[in-house]
Amino acid sequence: MLEIHKRIVLDENQKPFAVQIPIDEFERLEDVIENYGLSNLIDEVKDDQRLSTENAKVYYQSLKKANVEG
C-alpha cells in the first residue's frame, strides 16, 4: 500500500477544505491511477476484433479528417 504523507488545509473556520501531499507521492498516485485505467481499458477491449495495419491507418486518417472538419 502506498504511504501518503498528507497535510489537511483548514479554512478560517477551522474546517478542512484541501489536502497537501508531497509531489513525489502525487506523481506515484498518478501512475497508479493511470495504470489502473489502462488495465481496465485493456480488459474492456480484449475481445474486440483487431484491425489490420492498413485498416487501422485508414481508420486513423478518417479520425484526423473528422477532427479537421468538425
URLINBEL-V610784 format. One record per helix or strand of 2 or more residues. SS is the DSSP state (alpha for helix, beta for strand). FROM is the first residue (numbers start at 1). TO is the last residue. If there is no record, write none. Layout:
SS_FROM_TO ; SS_FROM_TO
This chain:
beta_6_10 ; beta_16_21 ; alpha_23_45 ; alpha_53_69
